[in-house]
C-alpha cells in the first residue's frame, strides 16, 4: 500500500541518517526476488500498526500545513517590508522641498478651518444675543399680559356682581311696586312712560286708564298732568364725563342710545363710533352702561359701507348714518345687521361743502327729538343756510322741509328739541353759548345766550336724547352728558 511504502521510505531515510539501515534479498512464496530494507527506529521499540501509521502520516501533513502557513506569513511580511522600503526610497528621491510643502498645505487647511470655526462662533454668539433680547421682550410682554389678564378678571368679576345686583334690584322693584302702589295710585307718573311694553304691564297692575299714558295725537308723550314734556330750552348743566377714548381714532366720534328702544335692546344699550379715519365701518355695541364705561363691547358691527361725519343716530332699533363721500342717508337695522333703506338728500352738500365750523365732513347731521327723525344740512340753493327736513324712519322719504336764516358754517353744532333747532356758538371755547333757536312750528328764529361748557375744548358731536332728556356730546376724546332745563309749554 502507498502508506506502508511511505512509512518504509521514511524509516529508510531515518536509518540512513542513523547509519543503521540493512538490505536483505530473498525470494517470496511465488519465487519472485524481493529486496527488503530495514531501519531501526530511534524512538520506537516496535513497528506501529497500520492505523497508527495513518495517524503519523496525518500528523506529518498537519505539520507541513503549519509550516506552509508560516511560510505564507513570512512572504507577506517580506512583501510589506519591500513596499515600505520602496516608499522610503521614493521619499528620498523626491527631495526635501516637497517634504516641506506638505506641512505648509496642511497648515493652510487648518487655518482656513479655524477661520470658518471663528466665523461660526461669531454667528452663534450674535444669534444667542438676539435670543436673549427676544426672551427679555417676551418676558416683558408676558408680564404685561399677566397684568392685563388680572385687570380683566377683576373687571369681569365687578361686571358679574353689578349684573347680579341689577337683577336683584329689578326683582325687588317689581315686588315692592306690586305691594306698595294701590290700584289707581297717581305714583305711576314716577315711572318711565315712554316704554310702551312697561306701560301696558303697569296699566294692568295699577288699573291706570290707558288714555293717561298713551301718546297724544301730536306725537309728544303725555304726562299725568297733561303736559307733553316739551318746552323751550332754558339752561344747560355742567358736563358729566362717562368715558374717555383710548386711541387717536377717538379724537372725535359719536355715541348714542336709542330713545325708542326695541327688543333685544334697552334704553341702557349704548353704541359708539370712532370717526377718525378714511374707512370708518365699526360700530361698538354695549348692552350695559357698565360695559360702556369700562370699555368692553358686547358686540362689534361692521357696516356694509363706510360712514362719514359724526352725525349718526340710533332710533327705533336702526342706525341712521351718512355714507362716505355721498349725500346718501342709510338705515342699518342693528338686530339683523342689514341695510334696510337708502335715500339721497336732494341737493345736500357733502364731504366738506357745508360742514359745521369745526369741520369733520359734518355736512349732513341726523337728529332725533320727541317728534321723530330729522336731518340737518345745507344746499347750494340755500346758499349755506341750515335746512331742516323731517324723515320717514322706515323709507327715509322727506316728509317736510324748512329753510332757516342761520348760516351752517358759522355754528359749531346743532340739535333739535321738541321741533326746535338749537345751535352752539363754538366747539373749542370753554364758555360757549347756545346762540340761536329756530322753531319749525312758527318758522321763526331768535338769538339766545344760554351758557354751554366745552370742558375739553373740542366738541365734535352734540345730540339730544328725548328719552333721557339729556344732551350727549363727544368732547376731545371724552364722551359726556349735559342735563337740560325746559320751560313748560
C-alpha positions in Angstrom: 0.0 0.0 0.0 1.2 3.5 -0.6 1.0 4.5 3.0 3.1 1.5 4.0 5.7 2.2 1.3 5.9 5.9 2.5 6.4 4.6 6.0 9.1 2.2 4.9 10.8 5.0 2.9 10.8 7.3 6.0 12.2 4.5 8.1 14.9 4.1 5.5 15.8 7.7 5.5 16.0 7.8 9.2 18.0 4.6 9.2 20.4 6.1 6.7 20.7 9.2 8.9 21.4 6.9 11.9 23.6 4.5 9.8 21.5 1.5 11.0 19.8 0.5 7.7 20.0 -3.1 6.5 19.3 -4.6 3.0 18.0 -8.1 2.6 17.4 -10.1 -0.5 15.1 -13.2 -0.7 12.5 -15.0 -2.8 8.9 -14.7 -1.8 6.4 -17.5 -1.8 5.8 -17.2 -5.5 9.5 -17.4 -6.3 10.0 -13.8 -7.2 13.0 -11.9 -6.0 12.3 -9.3 -3.2 14.6 -6.7 -1.7 13.8 -5.6 1.9 15.4 -2.5 3.6 15.3 -2.5 7.4 15.9 0.7 9.5 15.9 0.7 13.3 13.6 3.3 14.8 15.5 5.6 17.2 12.3 6.2 19.3 10.1 3.2 18.9 10.8 -0.2 20.2 8.4 -1.9 17.8 6.7 -1.0 14.5 3.3 0.6 14.7 0.1 -0.9 13.4 -1.4 0.2 10.1 -3.9 2.6 11.8 -1.1 4.1 13.8 0.9 4.7 10.6 -2.0 6.6 9.1 -2.2 8.8 12.2 1.5 9.5 11.9 1.2 10.5 8.3 -1.7 12.9 9.1 0.4 14.4 11.8 3.2 15.0 9.3 0.7 16.6 6.9 -0.6 18.9 9.6 3.0 19.9 10.4 3.6 20.5 6.7 0.4 22.7 6.5 1.5 24.8 9.5 4.9 25.3 8.0 3.3 26.3 4.8 1.1 28.9 6.6 4.2 30.2 8.4 5.9 30.5 5.0 3.0 32.5 3.6 3.0 34.8 6.6 6.7 35.3 6.2 6.3 36.1 2.5 3.5 38.6 3.3 5.7 40.4 5.8 8.5 40.4 3.3 6.3 42.0 0.7 5.2 44.6 3.2 8.8 45.4 4.1 9.7 45.6 0.4 6.8 48.1 -0.1 7.9 50.2 2.9 11.4 50.2 1.6 10.2 51.4 -1.8 8.2 54.2 -0.3 11.2 55.3 1.8 13.4 55.2 -1.3 10.8 57.3 -3.3 10.7 59.9 -0.4 14.4 60.3 -0.5 14.3 60.8 -4.3 11.6 63.5 -4.1 13.8 65.7 -2.0 13.3 68.0 1.0 11.3 70.7 -0.9 8.2 68.5 -1.4 8.6 67.3 2.2 8.3 71.0 3.3 5.3 71.8 1.1 3.1 69.1 2.5 3.1 70.5 6.1 2.5 74.0 4.7 -0.6 72.9 2.8 -1.8 71.2 6.0 -1.2 74.4 7.9 -3.1 76.5 5.4 -6.0 74.0 5.6 -6.0 74.2 9.4 -6.0 78.0 9.3 -9.0 78.1 6.9 -10.9 75.7 9.1 -10.0 77.8 12.1 -11.3 81.0 10.4 -14.6 79.1 9.5 -15.0 78.0 13.1 -14.4 81.5 14.4 -17.0 82.9 11.9 -19.5 80.3 13.0 -18.7 81.1 16.6 -19.4 84.8 16.0 -22.7 84.0 14.3 -23.7 81.8 17.1 -22.9 84.5 19.7 -25.0 87.0 17.7 -27.9 84.6 17.5 -27.6 83.9 21.2 -27.6 87.7 21.9 -30.7 88.1 19.8 -32.4 85.2 21.5 -31.6 86.8 24.9 -33.1 90.1 23.7 -36.2 88.4 22.3 -36.5 86.5 25.6 -36.5 89.7 27.5 -39.1 91.3 25.2 -41.3 88.2 25.5 -40.9 88.1 29.3 -42.0 91.8 29.4 -44.9 91.1 27.2 -45.8 88.1 29.3 -45.7 90.3 32.4 -47.9 92.9 30.8 -50.4 90.3 29.5 -50.5 88.8 33.0 -51.3 92.3 34.5 -54.0 92.9 31.8 -55.4 89.4 32.5 -55.7 90.2 36.2 -57.3 93.5 35.4 -59.7 91.9 33.1 -60.6 89.2 35.7 -61.2 92.0 38.2 -63.4 93.9 35.8 -65.3 90.7 34.8 -65.9 90.0 38.5 -67.1 93.5 39.0 -69.4 93.3 36.0 -70.8 90.0 37.2 -71.5 91.5 40.6 -73.1 94.5 39.0 -75.3 92.3 36.8 -76.4 90.3 39.8 -77.2 93.5 41.8 -79.2 94.8 38.9 -81.2 91.6 38.7 -81.8 91.6 42.4 -82.8 95.3 42.2 -85.2 94.7 39.4 -86.9 91.8 41.2 -87.1 93.9 44.4 -88.5 96.9 42.5 -91.2 94.8 40.8 -92.1 93.2 44.1 -92.3 96.4 46.1 -94.3 98.2 43.4 -96.9 95.5 43.3 -97.3 95.7 47.1 -96.9 99.4 47.8 -98.8 101.1 44.9 -102.6 100.7 45.3 -104.9 100.5 42.3 -105.4 103.8 40.7 -102.5 105.4 42.5 -101.0 108.5 41.0 -97.5 107.2 41.7 -97.5 105.7 38.2 -96.2 109.1 37.0 -92.8 108.4 38.6 -92.2 105.5 36.1 -90.9 105.9 32.6 -93.9 106.5 30.5 -92.2 106.1 27.1 -91.6 102.4 27.3 -94.9 101.1 25.9 -94.3 97.5 27.0 -93.9 98.6 30.6 -96.9 100.9 30.3 -99.1 98.0 29.4 -97.9 96.0 32.3 -98.4 98.8 34.8 -101.8 99.7 33.5 -102.9 96.2 34.2 -101.4 96.1 37.7 -102.4 99.6 38.8 -105.6 100.0 36.8 -104.4 103.3 35.3 -106.6 104.3 32.4 -104.8 103.8 29.1 -105.7 107.3 28.0 -103.4 108.7 30.7 -100.3 107.1 29.3 -100.7 106.7 25.5 -99.1 109.2 23.2 -101.0 112.3 22.3 -102.1 112.9 18.7 -99.3 115.4 18.3 -96.7 112.7 18.9 -95.4 114.2 22.1 -95.5 111.8 25.1 -98.3 112.9 27.5 -97.5 113.4 31.2 -100.0 112.7 34.0 -100.9 116.4 34.3 -101.5 116.7 30.6 -98.1 118.2 29.9 -96.3 116.8 26.8 -92.9 117.2 28.3 -91.8 119.7 25.7 -90.8 123.3 26.1 -88.1 125.8 25.2 -84.5 125.2 26.3 -83.7 127.5 29.2 -80.4 126.1 30.7 -77.7 123.5 30.1 -75.9 121.9 33.1 -72.3 121.1 33.6 -70.8 118.2 31.5 -70.5 114.8 33.2 -67.8 112.6 31.7 -68.7 108.9 31.2 -65.9 107.6 29.2 -62.6 108.6 27.5 -61.4 107.1 24.2 -58.0 105.3 24.4 -56.5 105.9 20.9 -56.2 108.7 18.4 -59.1 107.3 16.4 -61.3 108.6 19.3 -60.2 112.2 19.0 -63.8 112.8 17.7 -66.7 110.5 17.2 -70.4 109.8 18.0 -72.1 107.8 20.8 -75.8 107.3 21.3 -78.6 105.4 22.9 -82.0 104.6 21.4 -84.8 106.9 22.6 -87.2 104.4 21.2 -85.6 101.0 22.0 -86.9 97.8 20.6 -86.1 94.2 21.6 -83.4 92.9 22.2 -82.2 96.4 23.1 -83.0 98.6 26.1 -82.7 102.3 26.9 -79.3 101.4 28.5 -77.8 99.9 25.3 -75.1 102.2 24.0 -73.4 102.5 20.6 -70.2 104.2 19.9 -68.3 105.0 16.6 -64.8 106.4 16.4 -64.9 108.6 13.3 -61.2 109.4 12.8 -60.1 107.6 9.6 -60.9 107.2 5.9 -62.9 104.0 6.0 -65.0 104.1 9.2 -67.2 101.0 9.4 -67.0 99.7 13.0 -69.9 100.3 15.5 -69.2 99.2 19.1 -72.3 98.0 21.0 -72.6 97.9 24.8 -75.6 96.2 26.4 -74.9 97.6 29.9 -73.8 101.0 31.0 -71.0 99.4 33.0 -69.7 97.8 29.8 -69.6 101.2 28.1 -67.9 103.0 30.9 -65.3 100.2 31.3 -64.7 99.8 27.6 -65.9 96.2 27.0 -68.2 96.0 24.0 -70.7 93.1 23.8 -70.7 93.2 20.0 -69.0 95.0 17.1 -71.0 95.7 14.0 -69.3 96.1 10.6 -71.3 98.4 8.4 -71.9 97.4 4.7 -70.3 100.7 3.6 -68.1 103.4 5.3 -69.8 106.3 7.1 -68.9 110.0 7.2 -69.2 112.7 9.8 -70.3 112.5 13.4 -74.0 112.8 12.5 -75.2 109.3 13.1 -78.1 108.4 15.4 -79.9 105.3 16.6 -83.7 105.3 16.6 -86.3 102.5 16.8 -83.6 99.7 16.6 -81.9 101.2 13.5 -78.7 103.1 13.0 -79.0 106.1 10.6 -75.8 107.4 9.0 -74.4 109.3 6.0 -72.5 107.2 3.5 -68.9 108.3 2.9 -68.4 110.9 0.2 -72.1 111.0 -0.7 -75.4 112.7 0.2 -76.9 109.3 0.9 -78.5 108.5 4.2 -78.6 104.8 5.1 -80.9 102.9 7.6 -79.0 99.9 9.1 -81.1 97.6 11.2 -78.9 96.6 14.2 -80.6 93.3 15.1 -80.5 91.8 11.6 -77.2 93.6 10.7 -78.6 94.6 7.3 -79.2 97.9 5.4 -83.0 98.3 5.1 -83.2 101.7 3.2 -81.1 104.3 1.4 -82.0 107.8 0.3 -80.2 110.7 -1.3 -81.0 114.1 0.4 -81.8 116.3 -2.6 -79.1 118.9 -3.2 -77.4 118.4 0.1 -73.8 119.4 0.3 -71.4 116.6 1.4 -67.7 115.9 2.0 -66.8 119.4 3.2 -69.2 121.6 1.2 -71.3 122.8 4.1 -69.9 121.4 7.4 -70.1 122.9 10.9 -67.3 125.3 11.8 -65.1 122.6 13.3 -65.0 120.6 10.0 -65.0 116.8 10.1 -67.2 116.5 6.9 -70.2 117.3 9.1 -72.3 118.4 6.1 -75.2 116.0 6.9 -76.2 115.7 10.6 -79.0 113.4 11.7 -81.0 114.2 14.8 -83.9 112.7 16.9 -86.4 114.5 19.1 -89.8 113.8 20.7 -91.4 114.0 17.2 -89.1 111.7 15.3 -86.2 111.6 12.9 -84.6 114.7 11.4 -81.7 115.6 9.0 -79.8 118.9 9.3 -77.9 120.0 6.1 -77.5 122.8 3.6 -77.7 123.2 -0.2 -76.3 125.5 -2.9 -79.9 126.8 -3.4 -80.0 127.8 0.3 -76.5 129.4 0.0 -75.1 127.7 3.0 -78.0 128.3 5.4 -79.2 125.4 7.6 -82.0 123.4 6.0 -84.1 121.0 8.2 -86.1 118.0 6.8 -88.3 115.6 8.7 -87.6 112.0 7.6 -89.8 108.9 7.5 -87.8 106.5 9.7 -88.7 103.5 7.5 -88.4 104.7 4.0 -86.2 107.8 4.6 -88.6 109.9 2.4 -88.6 113.6 3.2 -91.9 114.5 4.8 -91.4 118.2 5.3 -88.6 120.7 4.9 -87.7 124.1 6.5 -85.0 126.6 5.4 -83.6 128.8 8.1 -81.6 132.0 8.1 -78.8 130.5 10.2 -75.5 130.0 8.3 -74.4 126.4 8.9 -70.6 127.1 8.8 -71.0 129.9 11.4 -72.1 127.5 14.2 -70.2 124.6 15.8 -73.0 122.1 16.1 -76.8 121.8 16.3 -79.5 119.6 17.8 -83.3 119.5 17.9 -85.6 119.6 20.9 -89.4 119.4 20.5 -89.2 120.5 16.9 -86.9 123.5 17.6 -83.4 123.7 16.2 -80.7 124.9 18.6 -77.1 125.9 17.6 -73.9 126.1 19.5 -71.6 129.1 19.1 -68.1 127.4 19.4 -66.6 124.0 19.6 -63.4 125.0 21.4 -64.3 127.9 23.7 -64.8 126.7 27.3 -67.5 129.3 27.7 -69.6 128.9 24.6 -73.3 129.5 24.3 -76.5 128.1 22.7 -76.8 131.1 20.4 -79.8 130.5 18.0 -83.1 128.8 18.0 -85.4 128.1 15.0 -88.9 126.9 15.8 -90.4 124.8 13.0 -93.9 125.4 14.4 -93.7 129.1 13.7 -90.9 129.3 11.1 -89.1 131.9 13.2 -85.6 132.1 14.6 -84.3 134.1 17.6 -80.9 134.7 19.2 -80.1 133.1 22.6 -77.3 133.3 25.1 -77.6 130.1 27.1 -74.2 129.1 28.6 -72.6 125.9 27.3 -69.3 124.5 28.6 -66.8 122.8 26.2 -64.9 121.3 29.1 -62.3 119.6 27.0 -62.3 122.3 24.2 -63.1 120.3 21.1 -66.8 119.3 20.9 -67.3 117.4 17.6 -70.8 115.9 18.3 -73.8 117.2 20.3 -77.1 115.3 20.1 -80.3 115.3 22.2 -81.8 112.2 23.7 -85.6 112.8 24.2 -86.0 109.7 26.4 -83.3 110.7 28.9 -83.9 114.5 28.4 -80.1 115.0 28.1 -77.6 116.2 25.6 -74.9 113.7 24.6 -71.6 115.1 23.4 -68.1 114.0 22.3 -65.5 116.5 23.5 -61.9 115.8 22.6 -61.7 112.0 23.3 -64.4 112.3 26.0 -68.0 111.1 26.0 -70.1 113.4 28.2 -73.7 114.2 29.0 -75.4 117.5 29.9 -78.6 117.9 32.0 -81.0 120.4 30.5 -84.0 122.5 31.6 -87.1 123.1 29.5 -89.8 125.6 30.2 -93.4 124.4 30.2 -95.3 124.8 27.0 
